[in-house]
Amino acid sequence: MIHQSSVIHPKAIIGKNTIIEPFVHIAADVVIGDNCWIGAHVSIMDGSRIGDGCRVFPGAVIGAIPQDLKFGGEKSVVIIGNNVTVREYCTINRGTKDLMRTEIKDNCLLMAYVHVAHDCIIGNNCVLANNVTLAGHIEIGDYAILGGLTAVHQFVKIGEHVMIGGASKVRKDVPPFVKAARDPLAYVGVNSIGLNRRGFTSEQITAIQDVYRLLYVKETNVQKGIELVKDKLDDSPEKERILEFIDSSKRGLMKGFRFN
């Protein structure tokens, strides 16, 4: 059902059983999947690709050009997966020549006033709480949760199964499976409750805790901690994933926990 007050370009592709509420504007180069709901006063601009079962709440703007002075008008896209919820007044910009896309994968929740800048890649099953702000070129792994008012610096990587406390300033990379909070942002433990809810065994969680005990809890630098992890801990997929993340980090890791 498309409300008669909405403006839908005839070249836009709208899936089956998708509802378009009043005063929506949808541009020509737009694809929206089946069984979606698009709330009132939403703007969906050229280059937007939205999957099945998505909900976009009033006032959201999807597919606006990047807020990047280097943007040269390239034909880039925003890709939104299936079963994604975009709440009120979110803004999601399309990519630049770096990646040519901004992508939000399946089953994500973006709460009100979230901003996702150009060339960000957000994994599956992520939650970005109210007023989270992502600068450009940010990568977020699956099942990450970012608390409200969190601001993330450009080019930062956030690993999978991470929980970041509200009002955090994320300037450095955050490795997988951890909780992060304080100012400046620091490691405050393994996200054991979240991991348990997602089916990780107690043995897997213990293996992750062992890695971060050497990396962050003992009084040592990260490079020394990496050497200890490689030498002293048994191999596991979780250990290898953490080391892989650290090895690929370009901005460096957030700090370890300190009591002072």
C-alpha positions in Angstrom: 0.0 0.0 0.0 1.4 3.4 -1.0 -0.3 6.5 0.4 -1.4 8.9 -2.2 0.5 11.8 -0.6 3.9 10.1 -1.1 6.1 10.9 -4.0 7.6 7.7 -5.5 9.6 7.9 -8.7 8.3 5.6 -11.4 11.7 4.0 -11.8 12.0 3.0 -8.1 11.5 -0.7 -7.4 9.1 -1.4 -4.5 8.7 -5.0 -3.3 5.5 -6.9 -2.5 3.4 -6.1 0.5 5.6 -3.1 1.3 3.7 -0.2 3.0 4.6 3.4 2.3 3.0 5.9 4.7 2.2 9.6 4.0 4.6 12.2 2.7 7.4 9.8 1.9 9.9 10.7 -0.9 11.6 7.9 -2.8 14.0 8.7 -5.7 14.5 6.9 -9.0 17.6 4.7 -8.2 16.1 3.0 -5.2 15.3 -0.7 -4.5 13.1 -1.7 -1.5 12.4 -5.3 -0.8 9.2 -7.2 0.2 7.2 -6.8 3.4 8.8 -3.5 4.5 7.2 -0.6 6.3 8.3 3.0 5.5 7.0 5.5 7.9 5.8 9.1 7.3 8.2 11.8 6.1 11.0 9.4 5.3 13.4 10.4 2.4 15.0 7.5 0.5 17.5 8.9 -2.0 19.3 7.6 -5.1 21.6 4.7 -4.5 19.6 3.1 -1.6 19.1 -0.6 -1.6 16.9 -1.9 1.2 16.2 -5.6 1.8 13.1 -7.5 2.9 11.2 -7.0 6.2 12.8 -3.7 7.1 11.1 -0.9 9.1 12.1 2.8 8.6 10.5 5.2 11.1 9.4 8.8 10.5 12.0 11.4 9.6 14.8 9.1 8.6 17.0 10.0 5.6 18.7 7.1 3.7 21.1 7.5 0.8 22.1 11.2 1.1 25.4 12.1 -0.4 28.5 11.9 1.9 29.4 14.8 4.2 32.9 14.6 2.7 34.5 17.5 0.9 36.4 15.0 -1.3 33.2 13.5 -2.6 33.1 13.8 -6.4 29.6 12.7 -7.2 30.5 9.1 -7.8 27.6 6.7 -8.2 27.8 4.9 -4.8 25.2 3.1 -2.7 23.8 2.4 0.7 23.0 -1.3 1.2 20.7 -2.3 4.0 20.1 -6.0 4.6 17.0 -7.9 5.7 15.0 -7.2 8.9 16.7 -4.0 9.8 15.0 -1.4 11.9 15.9 2.3 11.4 14.2 4.4 14.0 13.2 8.1 13.9 15.5 10.7 12.3 18.4 8.4 11.5 20.7 9.5 8.7 22.6 7.0 6.6 25.0 8.4 3.9 26.1 6.5 0.8 29.7 5.6 0.1 32.6 7.4 -1.6 35.2 6.2 -4.0 37.0 4.4 -1.1 34.4 1.6 -0.9 31.6 2.9 -3.1 29.2 1.7 -0.5 27.9 2.1 3.1 26.5 -1.2 4.3 24.3 -2.3 7.2 23.8 -6.1 7.3 20.9 -8.2 8.5 18.8 -7.9 11.7 20.3 -4.6 13.0 18.6 -2.0 15.1 19.5 1.7 14.7 17.7 3.7 17.4 16.6 7.3 17.0 19.0 9.9 15.7 21.8 7.5 14.8 24.2 8.8 12.1 26.1 6.4 9.8 28.6 8.2 7.6 30.1 7.2 4.3 31.9 3.9 3.8 30.9 2.3 7.1 30.3 -1.4 7.3 28.1 -2.7 10.1 27.8 -6.4 10.7 24.8 -8.6 11.4 22.7 -8.3 14.5 24.2 -5.0 15.7 22.5 -2.5 18.0 23.3 1.2 17.8 21.5 3.0 20.6 20.1 6.6 20.5 22.4 9.3 19.1 25.3 7.0 18.2 27.5 8.8 15.7 29.8 7.0 13.3 32.3 9.0 11.2 33.4 7.6 7.9 35.2 4.3 7.1 34.2 2.5 10.3 33.9 -1.2 10.5 31.7 -2.9 13.1 31.6 -6.7 13.6 28.5 -8.9 14.2 26.5 -8.6 17.4 28.2 -5.4 18.5 26.2 -3.1 20.8 27.0 0.6 21.1 25.5 2.5 24.0 23.7 5.8 23.4 25.6 9.0 22.6 28.7 7.0 21.6 30.9 8.8 19.0 33.3 6.7 16.9 36.3 8.3 15.1 36.9 7.7 11.4 38.7 4.5 10.3 38.1 2.8 13.7 37.4 -1.0 13.7 35.1 -2.5 16.4 35.2 -6.3 16.7 32.3 -8.8 16.9 30.4 -9.4 20.2 31.6 -6.1 21.7 29.6 -4.0 24.1 30.6 -0.3 24.4 29.2 1.8 27.3 27.0 4.9 26.6 28.6 8.3 25.9 31.9 6.7 25.0 34.5 8.3 22.7 35.9 5.6 20.5 39.3 6.8 19.1 41.1 3.4 18.9 40.2 -0.1 17.7 38.2 -2.3 20.0 39.0 -6.0 19.7 36.4 -8.8 19.7 34.4 -10.2 22.6 35.1 -7.3 25.1 33.3 -4.7 27.1 34.6 -1.1 26.8 33.9 2.0 28.9 35.5 4.9 30.8 37.2 8.0 29.5 39.6 7.5 27.7 38.0 4.3 26.5 39.4 1.2 28.1 39.0 -2.5 28.4 36.7 -3.4 31.4 36.2 -7.1 30.9 35.0 -9.8 28.5 31.4 -9.6 27.3 30.7 -12.9 29.0 26.9 -12.4 29.4 26.5 -11.5 25.8 28.7 -14.5 24.7 26.7 -16.9 26.9 23.4 -15.7 25.4 24.8 -16.3 21.9 25.7 -19.9 22.6 29.4 -19.6 23.5 30.5 -22.4 25.9 32.1 -21.8 29.2 35.3 -23.2 27.8 35.3 -20.7 24.9 34.6 -17.8 27.3 37.4 -18.9 29.6 39.8 -19.1 26.6 38.8 -15.5 25.7 39.3 -14.4 29.3 42.8 -16.0 29.3 43.8 -14.1 26.2 42.7 -10.7 27.5 44.2 -11.4 31.0 47.6 -11.5 29.3 46.9 -8.6 26.9 45.1 -6.1 29.2 45.1 -7.1 32.9 48.7 -8.0 33.5 51.1 -5.0 33.7 52.6 -5.3 30.3 52.5 -3.6 26.9 50.4 -5.0 24.1 53.3 -6.3 22.1 54.6 -8.3 25.1 51.1 -9.5 25.8 50.8 -10.8 22.2 54.0 -12.8 22.7 52.7 -14.3 25.9 49.4 -15.2 24.3 51.2 -17.0 21.4 53.6 -18.8 23.7 51.6 -19.7 26.7 48.0 -20.3 25.6 46.6 -23.3 23.7 45.4 -22.6 20.2 41.6 -21.9 19.7 39.5 -20.2 17.1 38.8 -17.3 19.6 42.6 -16.8 20.2 43.3 -16.8 16.5 40.5 -14.3 15.8 41.7 -11.9 18.5 45.3 -12.1 17.2 44.1 -11.6 13.6 42.2 -8.5 14.7 45.2 -7.0 16.5 47.5 -7.8 13.6 45.1 -5.9 11.2 44.7 -2.9 13.4 45.8 0.4 11.9 44.8 2.9 14.5 46.0 0.8 17.5 44.1 -0.7 20.3 42.1 1.0 23.1 43.8 1.1 26.5 43.8 -1.6 29.1 42.0 -1.1 32.4 43.7 0.9 35.1 42.4 1.7 38.6 44.0 5.1 38.7 
